[in-house]
């Protein structure tokens, strides 16, 4: 392996670790990311660290500062409102197309991600549940079989994963994903699209409740579950 290839692997490894740390909150918004310290932490030179930070900047997770450091981005209310508006256009399209175009193997992968989310939600394993929830959304985009849509969604993937981690009611989100899965399974594109639109709004409310709980203590927030909605595996 050439030195250039090693550098790419190193920068990818650093970017992956930092991305996960930011999404789960172990690298808090506003915290400093100093090249020298990160290089020592990962046992690499500063060059792949610098490359990794540039990748994360392009994903909207960090903001570069002059010279040799960056900070974890602090998402404003406007940032999140912008993301919600984009999601409410793109995600109903993705779910509708997934319902119309999915193949058996893709549906099985979606079912597996949902099962992981449900199991971890029941055991209150927030880390696994939130990751599975994000995987669920990304698999839906793959099932849509629209390359342009996939490219557009790829540009907001990291920000979407961060936003999906900003909630506490794991079981409620899993239940909404069950309804979305059933619409896709039944090839009901219109129902999948409508549920996806409402799901974005529900996610927004859950995120607000999560932020409020962090500030003042737990605040219960649970949307009413439509009659007849089942849980996968019941």
Backbone as CSV, one residue per row, in Angstrom:
resi,resn,N_x,N_y,N_z,CA_x,CA_y,CA_z,C_x,C_y,C_z
1,UNK,0.846,-1.199,0.000,0.000,0.000,0.000,0.878,1.245,0.000
2,UNK,0.554,2.183,-0.874,1.337,3.408,-0.970,1.055,4.322,0.208
3,UNK,1.945,5.287,0.402,1.754,6.240,1.496,0.483,7.066,1.288
4,UNK,0.175,7.383,0.024,-1.032,8.153,-0.268,-2.287,7.365,0.128
5,UNK,-2.271,6.056,-0.144,-3.414,5.218,0.219,-3.550,5.099,1.732
6,UNK,-2.415,4.991,2.409,-2.441,4.929,3.870,-3.026,6.218,4.459
7,UNK,-2.657,7.330,3.859,-3.154,8.617,4.337,-4.672,8.704,4.190
8,UNK,-5.201,8.184,3.048,-6.645,8.194,2.841,-7.331,7.324,3.882
9,UNK,-6.780,6.151,4.156,-7.368,5.264,5.156,-7.332,5.902,6.542
10,UNK,-6.230,6.546,6.858,-6.105,7.195,8.165,-7.104,8.335,8.310
11,UNK,-7.228,9.154,7.275,-8.155,10.284,7.354,-9.599,9.790,7.429
12,UNK,-9.912,8.691,6.716,-11.250,8.114,6.766,-11.560,7.596,8.169
13,UNK,-10.565,6.943,8.774,-10.747,6.424,10.132,-10.983,7.554,11.121
14,UNK,-10.196,8.605,11.022,-10.354,9.746,11.931,-11.715,10.415,11.712
15,UNK,-12.086,10.608,10.446,-13.365,11.253,10.138,-14.539,10.424,10.670
16,UNK,-14.466,9.110,10.512,-15.544,8.233,10.982,-15.686,8.320,12.495
17,UNK,-14.565,8.269,13.201,-14.615,8.323,14.662,-15.157,9.662,15.139
18,UNK,-14.671,10.753,14.562,-15.122,12.077,14.983,-16.593,12.293,14.634
19,UNK,-17.008,11.826,13.466,-18.410,11.960,13.064,-19.318,11.266,14.076
20,UNK,-18.972,10.043,14.432,-19.777,9.303,15.406,-19.782,10.015,16.755
21,UNK,-18.620,10.532,17.166,-18.521,11.208,18.461,-19.378,12.465,18.496
22,UNK,-19.442,13.168,17.378,-20.265,14.384,17.309,-21.741,14.021,17.324
23,UNK,-22.123,13.005,16.550,-23.522,12.612,16.458,-24.063,12.146,17.803
24,UNK,-23.271,11.357,18.544,-23.763,10.842,19.831,-23.567,11.834,20.964
25,UNK,-22.859,12.930,20.700,-22.735,13.979,21.700,-21.520,13.914,22.589
26,UNK,-20.620,12.945,22.366,-19.414,12.905,23.195,-18.425,14.008,22.822
27,UNK,-18.587,14.559,21.629,-17.901,15.801,21.249,-18.985,16.867,21.141
28,UNK,-19.110,17.671,22.163,-20.239,18.583,22.287,-20.123,19.772,21.332
29,UNK,-21.265,20.344,20.942,-21.242,21.562,20.124,-20.392,22.646,20.780
30,UNK,-19.552,23.283,19.978,-18.681,24.337,20.481,-17.340,23.859,20.996
31,UNK,-17.157,22.546,21.137,-15.876,22.040,21.649,-14.793,22.147,20.582
32,UNK,-13.558,22.337,21.033,-12.433,22.516,20.114,-11.897,21.177,19.620
33,UNK,-11.489,21.163,18.371,-10.831,20.009,17.764,-9.469,20.497,17.287
34,UNK,-8.438,20.185,18.042,-7.095,20.686,17.757,-6.283,19.598,17.051
35,UNK,-5.743,19.929,15.900,-5.039,18.956,15.075,-3.968,18.202,15.858
36,UNK,-3.153,18.909,16.590,-2.049,18.280,17.326,-2.566,17.256,18.329
37,UNK,-3.619,17.610,19.055,-4.170,16.707,20.067,-4.829,15.491,19.425
38,UNK,-5.549,15.711,18.344,-6.207,14.595,17.668,-5.197,13.650,17.044
39,UNK,-4.124,14.196,16.495,-3.080,13.354,15.907,-2.473,12.450,16.965
40,UNK,-2.217,12.996,18.142,-1.666,12.195,19.236,-2.672,11.148,19.696
41,UNK,-3.940,11.516,19.747,-4.990,10.601,20.204,-5.141,9.408,19.265
42,UNK,-5.019,9.648,17.963,-5.207,8.588,16.980,-3.900,7.930,16.542
43,UNK,-2.779,8.476,16.948,-1.497,7.902,16.559,-1.188,8.080,15.092
44,UNK,-1.574,9.246,14.545,-1.318,9.544,13.137,-0.656,10.912,13.050
45,UNK,-0.226,11.269,11.841,0.312,12.607,11.657,-0.832,13.611,11.587
46,UNK,-0.493,14.886,11.532,-1.526,15.912,11.496,-2.187,16.024,10.123
47,UNK,-1.553,15.488,9.082,-2.109,15.617,7.736,-3.448,14.887,7.600
48,UNK,-3.561,13.589,7.969,-4.882,12.941,7.865,-5.920,13.558,8.788
49,UNK,-5.511,14.115,9.925,-6.447,14.809,10.799,-6.998,16.032,10.085
50,UNK,-6.104,16.784,9.441,-6.531,17.972,8.701,-7.513,17.592,7.592
51,UNK,-7.198,16.489,6.878,-8.092,16.020,5.816,-9.459,15.617,6.379
52,UNK,-9.447,14.947,7.523,-10.700,14.507,8.148,-11.562,15.702,8.543
53,UNK,-10.930,16.728,9.085,-11.684,17.921,9.488,-12.297,18.623,8.279
54,UNK,-11.603,18.592,7.152,-12.162,19.190,5.938,-13.392,18.419,5.469
55,UNK,-13.341,17.087,5.594,-14.496,16.265,5.237,-15.690,16.611,6.123
56,UNK,-15.449,16.709,7.415,-16.527,17.009,8.354,-17.062,18.428,8.172
57,UNK,-16.195,19.330,7.733,-16.671,20.674,7.418,-17.632,20.616,6.233
58,UNK,-17.293,19.822,5.214,-18.161,19.711,4.043,-19.501,19.075,4.394
59,UNK,-19.524,18.265,5.461,-20.759,17.620,5.909,-21.564,18.509,6.851
60,UNK,-20.991,19.663,7.218,-21.710,20.595,8.073,-21.618,20.310,9.557
61,UNK,-20.653,19.469,9.970,-20.549,19.111,11.384,-19.512,19.917,12.145
62,UNK,-18.515,20.465,11.459,-17.507,21.274,12.134,-17.290,22.568,11.358
63,UNK,-16.705,23.527,12.048,-16.333,24.796,11.420,-14.836,24.986,11.609
64,UNK,-14.124,25.134,10.497,-12.678,25.303,10.561,-12.323,26.693,11.046
65,UNK,-11.261,26.766,11.798,-10.725,28.022,12.291,-9.328,28.213,11.705
66,UNK,-8.811,29.445,11.733,-7.480,29.673,11.155,-6.422,28.774,11.778
67,UNK,-5.499,28.365,10.946,-4.336,27.582,11.351,-4.679,26.124,11.636
68,UNK,-4.719,25.682,12.878,-4.656,24.244,13.144,-5.770,23.732,14.057
69,UNK,-6.960,24.297,13.996,-8.021,23.771,14.824,-9.388,24.043,14.214
70,UNK,-10.400,23.425,14.812,-11.784,23.593,14.369,-12.666,23.487,15.608
71,UNK,-13.949,23.770,15.434,-14.901,23.574,16.524,-16.082,22.749,16.011
72,UNK,-16.685,21.998,16.917,-17.895,21.268,16.577,-19.013,22.282,16.382
73,UNK,-19.708,22.142,15.289,-20.729,23.125,14.933,-21.865,23.150,15.953
74,UNK,-22.319,24.338,16.276,-23.502,24.520,17.104,-24.672,24.851,16.171
75,UNK,-25.612,23.933,16.067,-26.740,24.133,15.160,-27.722,25.114,15.777
76,UNK,-28.052,26.149,15.039,-29.009,27.143,15.496,-30.428,26.677,15.190
77,UNK,-31.392,27.373,15.758,-32.793,27.067,15.458,-33.072,27.220,13.967
78,UNK,-32.435,28.196,13.337,-32.605,28.397,11.895,-32.016,27.239,11.102
79,UNK,-30.840,26.752,11.518,-30.217,25.593,10.860,-31.171,24.399,10.871
80,UNK,-31.751,24.149,12.029,-32.615,22.986,12.177,-33.935,23.175,11.440
81,UNK,-34.451,24.397,11.422,-35.673,24.673,10.658,-35.421,24.458,9.164
82,UNK,-34.252,24.869,8.696,-33.892,24.656,7.290,-33.845,23.157,6.977
83,UNK,-33.246,22.390,7.885,-33.161,20.946,7.681,-34.550,20.321,7.649
84,UNK,-35.413,20.727,8.546,-36.780,20.191,8.574,-37.515,20.491,7.274
85,UNK,-37.347,21.701,6.753,-38.023,22.064,5.511,-37.554,21.199,4.345
86,UNK,-36.251,20.948,4.297,-35.714,20.097,3.229,-36.198,18.665,3.400
87,UNK,-36.201,18.178,4.639,-36.669,16.808,4.900,-38.123,16.634,4.495
88,UNK,-38.956,17.646,4.752,-40.375,17.498,4.451,-40.653,17.488,2.948
89,UNK,-39.680,17.858,2.152,-39.808,17.738,0.698,-39.206,16.424,0.216
90,UNK,-37.997,16.105,0.674,-37.266,14.962,0.141,-37.706,13.620,0.721
91,UNK,-37.989,13.572,2.005,-38.289,12.269,2.606,-39.631,11.688,2.153
92,UNK,-40.703,12.477,2.025,-41.916,11.883,1.462,-41.687,11.299,0.061
93,UNK,-40.859,11.954,-0.736,-40.525,11.436,-2.060,-39.767,10.120,-1.939
94,UNK,-38.776,10.077,-1.049,-37.978,8.862,-0.875,-38.848,7.692,-0.419
95,UNK,-39.737,7.926,0.543,-40.581,6.844,1.043,-41.601,6.402,-0.005
96,UNK,-42.130,7.349,-0.764,-43.081,6.969,-1.824,-42.405,6.109,-2.875
97,UNK,-41.213,6.522,-3.317,-40.492,5.747,-4.325,-40.065,4.391,-3.783
98,UNK,-39.659,4.349,-2.497,-39.266,3.076,-1.899,-40.445,2.108,-1.875
99,UNK,-41.639,2.632,-1.589,-42.829,1.784,-1.590,-43.107,1.234,-2.990
100,UNK,-42.885,2.048,-3.990,-43.182,1.647,-5.352,-42.119,0.738,-5.953
101,UNK,-40.851,0.907,-5.533,-39.753,0.274,-6.250,-38.958,-0.763,-5.462
102,UNK,-39.265,-0.939,-4.185,-38.403,-1.804,-3.371,-38.368,-3.235,-3.896
103,UNK,-37.215,-3.854,-3.637,-37.040,-5.265,-3.955,-36.998,-6.060,-2.657
104,UNK,-37.118,-7.354,-2.790,-37.224,-8.205,-1.608,-36.002,-8.080,-0.699
105,UNK,-34.805,-8.094,-1.293,-33.595,-8.031,-0.458,-33.504,-6.688,0.263
106,UNK,-33.922,-5.618,-0.402,-33.903,-4.308,0.237,-34.900,-4.226,1.373
107,UNK,-36.082,-4.802,1.171,-37.088,-4.805,2.223,-36.602,-5.610,3.432
108,UNK,-35.879,-6.680,3.185,-35.332,-7.484,4.287,-34.307,-6.689,5.087
109,UNK,-33.476,-5.896,4.410,-32.509,-5.054,5.126,-33.220,-3.988,5.944
110,UNK,-34.291,-3.431,5.381,-35.066,-2.421,6.109,-35.716,-3.044,7.345
111,UNK,-36.233,-4.248,7.185,-36.846,-4.951,8.305,-35.825,-5.243,9.396
112,UNK,-34.607,-5.611,9.001,-33.560,-5.913,9.980,-33.174,-4.668,10.770
113,UNK,-33.066,-3.524,10.092,-32.730,-2.273,10.779,-33.841,-1.901,11.755
114,UNK,-35.087,-2.096,11.337,-36.216,-1.790,12.204,-36.239,-2.705,13.424
115,UNK,-35.941,-3.983,13.222,-35.901,-4.916,14.345,-34.824,-4.515,15.351
116,UNK,-33.662,-4.098,14.859,-32.596,-3.628,15.747,-33.050,-2.406,16.534
117,UNK,-33.733,-1.499,15.827,-34.215,-0.287,16.493,-35.231,-0.619,17.577
118,UNK,-36.169,-1.515,17.269,-37.189,-1.884,18.244,-36.591,-2.551,19.479
119,UNK,-35.703,-3.497,19.238,-35.100,-4.230,20.360,-34.310,-3.298,21.260
120,UNK,-33.513,-2.421,20.667,-32.704,-1.502,21.472,-33.564,-0.439,22.139
121,UNK,-34.686,-0.056,21.497,-35.595,0.898,22.126,-36.237,0.282,23.366
122,UNK,-36.615,-0.983,23.274,-37.224,-1.661,24.425,-36.240,-1.757,25.592
123,UNK,-34.961,-1.965,25.280,-33.954,-2.096,26.339,-33.335,-0.753,26.717
124,UNK,-33.870,0.334,26.133,-33.402,1.698,26.409,-31.936,1.894,26.050
125,UNK,-31.482,1.198,25.006,-30.121,1.387,24.500,-30.181,2.506,23.454
126,UNK,-30.050,3.732,23.917,-30.271,4.880,23.047,-29.263,4.945,21.900
127,UNK,-28.023,4.562,22.155,-26.996,4.654,21.116,-27.339,3.757,19.935
128,UNK,-27.644,2.495,20.207,-27.958,1.548,19.139,-29.281,1.911,18.468
129,UNK,-30.266,2.312,19.278,-31.578,2.642,18.721,-31.501,3.819,17.762
130,UNK,-30.777,4.856,18.144,-30.668,6.029,17.282,-29.903,5.725,16.010
131,UNK,-28.855,4.907,16.116,-28.106,4.529,14.915,-28.972,3.700,13.983
132,UNK,-29.737,2.772,14.540,-30.616,1.951,13.712,-31.688,2.804,13.047
133,UNK,-32.191,3.808,13.772,-33.191,4.707,13.194,-32.619,5.464,12.004
134,UNK,-31.381,5.922,12.133,-30.733,6.621,11.024,-30.479,5.663,9.864
135,UNK,-30.071,4.420,10.174,-29.872,3.418,9.129,-31.175,3.178,8.369
136,UNK,-32.287,3.149,9.092,-33.595,2.942,8.486,-33.854,3.992,7.400
137,UNK,-33.601,5.248,7.726,-33.824,6.324,6.763,-32.905,6.181,5.554
138,UNK,-31.661,5.813,5.782,-30.713,5.711,4.672,-31.032,4.527,3.763
139,UNK,-31.508,3.432,4.337,-31.896,2.285,3.515,-33.095,2.636,2.649
140,UNK,-34.019,3.426,3.191,-35.179,3.859,2.400,-34.725,4.618,1.158
141,UNK,-33.746,5.484,1.317,-33.232,6.234,0.166,-32.648,5.272,-0.865
142,UNK,-31.942,4.248,-0.418,-31.404,3.247,-1.344,-32.538,2.523,-2.071
143,UNK,-33.611,2.211,-1.334,-34.731,1.499,-1.942,-35.476,2.349,-2.970
144,UNK,-35.332,3.668,-2.882,-36.013,4.552,-3.840,-35.446,4.409,-5.245
145,UNK,-34.215,3.933,-5.335,-33.548,3.709,-6.622,-33.536,4.965,-7.495
146,UNK,-33.322,6.090,-6.840,-33.196,7.360,-7.566,-31.818,7.924,-7.241
147,UNK,-30.920,7.877,-8.189,-29.531,8.243,-7.943,-29.375,9.708,-7.575
148,UNK,-30.139,10.579,-8.236,-30.042,12.004,-7.930,-30.536,12.280,-6.507
149,UNK,-31.645,11.660,-6.133,-32.149,11.820,-4.770,-31.121,11.320,-3.764
150,UNK,-30.476,10.195,-4.061,-29.458,9.660,-3.157,-28.290,10.624,-3.012
151,UNK,-27.893,11.251,-4.114,-26.790,12.223,-4.061,-27.170,13.428,-3.205
152,UNK,-28.393,13.915,-3.380,-28.846,15.078,-2.603,-28.917,14.724,-1.116
153,UNK,-29.494,13.567,-0.794,-29.614,13.150,0.600,-28.251,12.886,1.219
154,UNK,-27.304,12.457,0.411,-25.947,12.226,0.924,-25.343,13.514,1.455
155,UNK,-25.707,14.641,0.851,-25.163,15.925,1.277,-25.631,16.362,2.646
156,UNK,-26.758,15.806,3.116,-27.266,16.181,4.447,-27.257,14.985,5.399
157,UNK,-26.608,13.892,5.003,-26.674,12.658,5.791,-26.171,12.847,7.216
158,UNK,-25.027,13.483,7.382,-24.468,13.638,8.728,-25.325,14.550,9.584
159,UNK,-25.827,15.641,8.986,-26.706,16.532,9.738,-28.010,15.834,10.124
160,UNK,-28.493,14.978,9.234,-29.713,14.229,9.528,-29.473,13.239,10.666
161,UNK,-28.333,12.552,10.643,-28.024,11.621,11.738,-27.932,12.368,13.066
162,UNK,-27.336,13.555,13.044,-27.254,14.348,14.278,-28.653,14.709,14.763
163,UNK,-29.508,15.177,13.846,-30.860,15.584,14.221,-31.666,14.409,14.757
164,UNK,-31.502,13.232,14.149,-32.253,12.061,14.589,-31.812,11.579,15.966
165,UNK,-30.625,12.012,16.393,-30.143,11.633,17.724,-30.657,12.565,18.812
166,UNK,-31.372,13.618,18.422,-31.825,14.613,19.394,-33.254,14.329,19.863
167,UNK,-33.460,13.139,20.385,-34.757,12.807,20.959,-34.575,11.735,22.026
168,UNK,-35.565,11.627,22.919,-35.503,10.673,24.020,-36.511,9.539,23.898
169,UNK,-37.632,9.763,23.207,-38.690,8.760,23.148,-38.374,7.744,22.053
170,UNK,-37.492,6.817,22.383,-37.026,5.842,21.403,-38.164,4.964,20.892
171,UNK,-39.042,4.555,21.789,-40.127,3.658,21.415,-41.103,4.337,20.454
172,UNK,-41.361,5.610,20.692,-42.288,6.342,19.824,-41.740,6.438,18.393
173,UNK,-40.478,6.762,18.261,-39.872,6.842,16.931,-39.901,5.479,16.261
174,UNK,-39.615,4.418,17.028,-39.651,3.066,16.466,-41.057,2.719,15.978
175,UNK,-42.080,3.112,16.722,-43.463,2.848,16.314,-43.794,3.568,15.008
176,UNK,-43.328,4.789,14.870,-43.575,5.505,13.616,-42.857,4.821,12.453
177,UNK,-41.679,4.286,12.710,-40.949,3.561,11.669,-41.670,2.267,11.292
178,UNK,-42.349,1.636,12.252,-43.146,0.450,11.938,-44.229,0.805,10.926
179,UNK,-44.930,1.908,11.169,-45.984,2.333,10.249,-45.415,2.631,8.855
180,UNK,-44.268,3.275,8.814,-43.632,3.576,7.540,-43.204,2.288,6.834
181,UNK,-42.651,1.351,7.598,-42.246,0.070,7.019,-43.448,-0.644,6.414
182,UNK,-44.556,-0.660,7.134,-45.741,-1.366,6.650,-46.260,-0.747,5.354
183,UNK,-46.196,0.575,5.248,-46.642,1.237,4.016,-45.727,0.869,2.850
184,UNK,-44.426,0.818,3.109,-43.480,0.421,2.058,-43.713,-1.032,1.672
185,UNK,-43.846,-1.897,2.672,-44.079,-3.327,2.420,-45.327,-3.545,1.574
186,UNK,-46.368,-2.760,1.858,-47.642,-2.900,1.144,-47.655,-2.177,-0.201
187,UNK,-46.537,-1.551,-0.540,-46.412,-0.777,-1.794,-47.461,0.331,-1.885
188,UNK,-47.756,0.913,-0.736,-48.710,2.024,-0.674,-47.916,3.331,-0.643
189,UNK,-47.590,3.843,-1.824,-46.747,5.020,-1.925,-47.357,6.266,-1.320
190,UNK,-48.667,6.451,-1.513,-49.319,7.649,-0.981,-49.320,7.638,0.543
191,UNK,-49.599,6.481,1.134,-49.583,6.392,2.607,-48.174,6.581,3.136
192,UNK,-47.189,5.996,2.473,-45.804,6.143,2.908,-45.373,7.603,2.862
193,UNK,-45.776,8.303,1.802,-45.408,9.709,1.661,-46.057,10.557,2.752
194,UNK,-47.336,10.321,3.015,-48.043,11.105,4.039,-47.469,10.840,5.427
195,UNK,-47.180,9.571,5.718,-46.591,9.233,7.012,-45.209,9.862,7.166
196,UNK,-44.436,9.888,6.087,-43.095,10.473,6.148,-43.164,11.964,6.441
197,UNK,-44.122,12.642,5.837,-44.279,14.081,6.095,-44.588,14.320,7.573
198,UNK,-45.523,13.524,8.127,-45.869,13.673,9.531,-44.720,13.252,10.441
199,UNK,-43.940,12.303,9.990,-42.799,11.820,10.782,-41.760,12.914,10.976
200,UNK,-41.544,13.728,9.963,-40.604,14.844,10.095,-41.090,15.820,11.155
201,UNK,-42.384,16.115,11.139,-42.939,17.022,12.145,-42.845,16.414,13.539
202,UNK,-43.125,15.119,13.646,-43.004,14.437,14.929,-41.565,14.475,15.431
203,UNK,-40.609,14.256,14.526,-39.194,14.310,14.906,-38.816,15.700,15.398
204,UNK,-39.386,16.721,14.760,-39.110,18.093,15.188,-39.600,18.317,16.619
205,UNK,-40.806,17.860,16.909,-41.356,18.023,18.254,-40.561,17.223,19.284
206,UNK,-40.130,16.029,18.899,-39.313,15.225,19.807,-37.981,15.911,20.096
207,UNK,-37.409,16.531,19.074,-36.127,17.231,19.256,-36.296,18.418,20.203
208,UNK,-37.395,19.144,20.066,-37.665,20.271,20.955,-37.841,19.785,22.387
209,UNK,-38.559,18.679,22.549,-38.765,18.128,23.886,-37.446,17.670,24.498
210,UNK,-36.591,17.081,23.677,-35.277,16.624,24.154,-34.451,17.815,24.637
211,UNK,-34.443,18.890,23.852,-33.686,20.078,24.241,-34.238,20.683,25.523
212,UNK,-35.552,20.686,25.648,-36.184,21.227,26.853,-35.860,20.354,28.068
213,UNK,-35.850,19.033,27.850,-35.531,18.126,28.952,-34.101,18.326,29.435
214,UNK,-33.187,18.559,28.514,-31.805,18.812,28.902,-31.689,20.104,29.707
215,UNK,-32.579,21.059,29.393,-32.506,22.355,30.054,-33.203,22.362,31.411
216,UNK,-34.356,21.710,31.497,-35.166,21.831,32.714,-35.534,20.504,33.359
217,UNK,-35.285,19.398,32.683,-35.721,18.104,33.189,-36.692,17.483,32.206
218,UNK,-36.994,16.202,32.361,-37.832,15.486,31.392,-39.173,16.148,31.154
219,UNK,-39.529,16.233,29.876,-40.834,16.760,29.475,-41.499,15.717,28.600
220,UNK,-42.602,15.077,29.076,-43.233,14.027,28.268,-43.839,14.591,26.999
221,UNK,-43.585,13.902,25.894,-44.180,14.309,24.615,-44.380,13.050,23.804
222,UNK,-45.617,12.750,23.483,-45.903,11.521,22.753,-47.089,11.754,21.850
223,UNK,-46.893,11.635,20.560,-47.997,11.806,19.622,-48.928,10.605,19.724
224,UNK,-50.222,10.853,19.482,-51.186,9.764,19.542,-50.931,8.786,18.413
225,UNK,-50.941,7.507,18.751,-50.674,6.481,17.759,-51.945,6.138,16.996
226,UNK,-51.921,6.152,15.671,-53.123,5.858,14.902,-53.676,4.480,15.221
227,UNK,-54.970,4.366,15.229,-55.604,3.081,15.514,-55.197,2.060,14.477
228,UNK,-54.916,0.846,14.978,-54.585,-0.241,14.054,-53.128,-0.331,13.710
229,UNK,-52.299,0.598,14.212,-50.862,0.546,13.888,-50.218,-0.532,14.734
230,UNK,-49.559,-1.474,14.119,-48.960,-2.593,14.844,-47.479,-2.425,15.030
231,UNK,-46.903,-3.249,15.884,-45.473,-3.286,16.081,-44.932,-4.540,15.408
232,UNK,-43.871,-4.385,14.664,-43.276,-5.501,13.955,-42.923,-6.590,14.948
233,UNK,-43.383,-7.785,14.672,-43.049,-8.901,15.546,-44.139,-9.204,16.558
234,UNK,-45.169,-8.334,16.685,-46.263,-8.624,17.620,-47.154,-9.719,17.063
